[in-house]
Structures are given as structure tokens and as C-alpha cells.
């Protein structure tokens, strides 16, 4: 997934370092929703309000729980059946 940024949401790493307080206050005052830090013409970091970060972390955790639930549900259907380790590793996408 690739995010898109408007021109006014991007700032050079040098400008971000020199104006860090302004960047932070713009985010806190909702003048910006995010700021992309650009170094050598590549986005190297994104600064966003902590509420947005916490929300994204919760979504990732929820998706992880859904994946675990899916695994448990599939295994429950095959309860009592023996599955070779190689097949299990392949199903879970684990390579040794």
C-alpha cells in the first residue's frame, strides 16, 4: 500500500529538523493531518498525531486477532486428524 501526500504535507528532513516545533503545532492544531519527511527525494518518515497512530495500532492488532481466530477455526475443523509438519508449515507460509 502506498500513501499519497499533497505538496503541503511534505517537508524536507532539513526543514523538519529546523522547524520541528512548527510541524508539531500544525499537527496538534489540525492544520495538517500528517507530514511526510523527505530525504534524497524519498519519503523516509511520516509524522502524525498520536490519536491516528493509536487507531492504526488498534486496527493492526484487530487484524492479527482475526488471523488467529481463522487459524483456530480451521484447526478446530480438523481436530483429531494428524497433519504432517511440512504441510502445516506450508499452509501457514512458514519456510525453514
LOLO-234879 format. One record per residue: residue in one letter; residue number from 1; x, y, z of N, C-alpha, C in turn. Coordinates in steps of 0.2 Angstrom, whole numbers, always signed. Example, Ala and Ser with C-alpha at 12.3 -4.5 7.8 and 13.67 -1.06 7.14 Angstrom:
2
('A'; 1; (+66; -28; +39); (+62; -22; +39); (+66; -16; +39))
('S'; 2; (+64; -11; +35); (+68; -5; +36); (+64; +0; +39))
! end
This chain:
96
('X'; 1; (+4; -6; +0); (+0; +0; +0); (+4; +6; +0))
('X'; 2; (+3; +11; -4); (+7; +17; -5); (+2; +23; -3))
('X'; 3; (+4; +27; +2); (+0; +33; +3); (+2; +39; -1))
('X'; 4; (-3; +43; -2); (-1; +49; -6); (-1; +55; -2))
('X'; 5; (+3; +60; -4); (+4; +66; +0); (+3; +72; -4))
('X'; 6; (-1; +77; -2); (-1; +83; -5); (+6; +87; -4))
('X'; 7; (+7; +92; -9); (+13; +95; -8); (+14; +99; -2))
('X'; 8; (+9; +101; +1); (+10; +105; +8); (+10; +100; +14))
('X'; 9; (+10; +94; +13); (+10; +89; +18); (+18; +86; +18))
('X'; 10; (+22; +88; +13); (+29; +85; +13); (+33; +91; +15))
('X'; 11; (+39; +89; +18); (+44; +93; +21); (+51; +90; +20))
('X'; 12; (+56; +93; +19); (+62; +90; +19); (+65; +89; +26))
('X'; 13; (+69; +84; +26); (+72; +82; +33); (+75; +88; +36))
('X'; 14; (+79; +92; +32); (+82; +98; +35); (+77; +103; +38))
('X'; 15; (+72; +104; +34); (+67; +109; +36); (+63; +106; +42))
('X'; 16; (+62; +100; +42); (+58; +97; +48); (+62; +97; +54))
('X'; 17; (+69; +97; +54); (+73; +97; +59); (+73; +104; +62))
('X'; 18; (+74; +109; +57); (+74; +116; +59); (+68; +119; +62))
('X'; 19; (+62; +116; +59); (+55; +119; +61); (+51; +113; +65))
('X'; 20; (+54; +109; +68); (+51; +103; +72); (+45; +106; +76))
('X'; 21; (+46; +111; +80); (+41; +114; +84); (+35; +116; +80))
('X'; 22; (+36; +119; +74); (+30; +121; +70); (+27; +115; +67))
('X'; 23; (+30; +110; +65); (+27; +104; +62); (+23; +101; +67))
('X'; 24; (+25; +101; +73); (+21; +98; +79); (+15; +102; +80))
('X'; 25; (+16; +108; +81); (+10; +113; +82); (+5; +112; +77))
('X'; 26; (+7; +112; +70); (+2; +111; +65); (-2; +105; +65))
('X'; 27; (+1; +100; +67); (-2; +93; +68); (-7; +94; +74))
('X'; 28; (-4; +97; +80); (-9; +97; +86); (-15; +102; +85))
('X'; 29; (-14; +107; +81); (-19; +111; +79); (-23; +109; +73))
('X'; 30; (-22; +103; +71); (-26; +100; +65); (-25; +105; +59))
('X'; 31; (-20; +108; +58); (-18; +112; +52); (-16; +107; +46))
('X'; 32; (-13; +102; +49); (-11; +96; +44); (-13; +90; +48))
('X'; 33; (-15; +85; +43); (-17; +78; +46); (-11; +73; +47))
('X'; 34; (-6; +75; +43); (+1; +71; +43); (+6; +75; +39))
('X'; 35; (+12; +73; +41); (+18; +76; +37); (+23; +71; +35))
('X'; 36; (+24; +71; +29); (+29; +66; +26); (+36; +70; +26))
('X'; 37; (+41; +66; +29); (+48; +69; +29); (+52; +66; +23))
('X'; 38; (+54; +70; +19); (+58; +68; +13); (+65; +69; +13))
('X'; 39; (+69; +64; +11); (+76; +64; +12); (+79; +61; +5))
('X'; 40; (+83; +65; +1); (+85; +62; -5); (+80; +60; -10))
('X'; 41; (+75; +64; -10); (+69; +63; -14); (+65; +57; -13))
('X'; 42; (+65; +55; -7); (+61; +49; -5); (+58; +50; +2))
('X'; 43; (+52; +48; +3); (+49; +49; +9); (+52; +44; +14))
('X'; 44; (+55; +46; +20); (+58; +42; +24); (+54; +41; +31))
('X'; 45; (+50; +46; +32); (+46; +45; +38); (+39; +49; +38))
('X'; 46; (+35; +47; +42); (+28; +51; +42); (+27; +53; +49))
('X'; 47; (+25; +59; +50); (+24; +61; +57); (+16; +62; +57))
('X'; 48; (+13; +59; +62); (+6; +60; +63); (+3; +61; +70))
('X'; 49; (-3; +63; +71); (-5; +64; +78); (-5; +57; +81))
('X'; 50; (-4; +57; +88); (-4; +51; +92); (-11; +47; +91))
('X'; 51; (-16; +51; +91); (-23; +48; +90); (-23; +43; +84))
('X'; 52; (-21; +46; +79); (-21; +42; +72); (-16; +36; +73))
('X'; 53; (-10; +37; +76); (-6; +31; +77); (-9; +26; +81))
('X'; 54; (-12; +28; +87); (-15; +23; +91); (-21; +19; +88))
('X'; 55; (-25; +23; +84); (-30; +20; +80); (-27; +15; +75))
('X'; 56; (-22; +16; +71); (-19; +12; +67); (-16; +6; +70))
('X'; 57; (-13; +7; +76); (-11; +1; +80); (-16; -4; +82))
('X'; 58; (-22; -1; +84); (-28; -5; +86); (-31; -9; +80))
('X'; 59; (-31; -6; +74); (-33; -9; +68); (-28; -15; +67))
('X'; 60; (-22; -14; +67); (-17; -19; +66); (-18; -25; +71))
('X'; 61; (-19; -23; +77); (-20; -28; +82); (-26; -32; +81))
('X'; 62; (-32; -29; +79); (-38; -32; +77); (-37; -37; +72))
('X'; 63; (-34; -35; +66); (-32; -39; +61); (-28; -46; +63))
('X'; 64; (-24; -45; +67); (-20; -50; +70); (-24; -55; +73))
('X'; 65; (-29; -53; +77); (-34; -57; +81); (-38; -61; +76))
('X'; 66; (-40; -57; +71); (-44; -61; +66); (-40; -66; +63))
('X'; 67; (-34; -65; +61); (-30; -70; +58); (-29; -76; +63))
('X'; 68; (-28; -75; +69); (-28; -80; +74); (-34; -84; +75))
('X'; 69; (-40; -81; +75); (-46; -84; +75); (-47; -88; +69))
('X'; 70; (-45; -86; +63); (-46; -90; +57); (-42; -96; +58))
('X'; 71; (-36; -96; +60); (-31; -102; +61); (-35; -107; +66))
('X'; 72; (-37; -104; +72); (-40; -109; +77); (-46; -112; +74))
('X'; 73; (-50; -108; +70); (-56; -111; +67); (-55; -117; +62))
('X'; 74; (-50; -115; +58); (-48; -121; +53); (-45; -127; +57))
('X'; 75; (-41; -126; +62); (-38; -131; +66); (-44; -135; +69))
('X'; 76; (-49; -132; +72); (-54; -135; +75); (-58; -140; +71))
('X'; 77; (-59; -138; +64); (-62; -142; +60); (-58; -148; +58))
('X'; 78; (-52; -148; +59); (-48; -154; +58); (-45; -157; +65))
('X'; 79; (-49; -156; +70); (-47; -159; +77); (-47; -166; +76))
('X'; 80; (-41; -169; +79); (-40; -176; +80); (-37; -179; +74))
('X'; 81; (-36; -175; +68); (-33; -178; +62); (-25; -176; +63))
('X'; 82; (-21; -180; +61); (-14; -179; +61); (-12; -175; +54))
('X'; 83; (-8; -170; +55); (-6; -166; +49); (+2; -166; +50))
('X'; 84; (+5; -168; +44); (+12; -168; +44); (+15; -161; +45))
('X'; 85; (+20; -160; +48); (+23; -154; +50); (+24; -150; +43))
('X'; 86; (+27; -153; +38); (+28; -150; +32); (+22; -146; +29))
('X'; 87; (+17; -150; +29); (+10; -147; +27); (+8; -141; +31))
('X'; 88; (+8; -142; +37); (+6; -136; +42); (+10; -130; +40))
('X'; 89; (+17; -131; +40); (+21; -125; +39); (+20; -122; +32))
('X'; 90; (+18; -126; +27); (+17; -124; +20); (+10; -120; +20))
('X'; 91; (+5; -123; +24); (-1; -119; +24); (-1; -112; +28))
('X'; 92; (+4; -112; +33); (+5; -106; +36); (+10; -101; +33))
('X'; 93; (+13; -103; +28); (+18; -99; +24); (+24; -98; +28))
('X'; 94; (+26; -104; +32); (+32; -103; +35); (+37; -108; +32))
('X'; 95; (+43; -105; +31); (+49; -109; +27); (+54; -109; +33))
('X'; 96; (+57; -115; +33); (+63; -117; +37); (+69; -118; +33))
! end
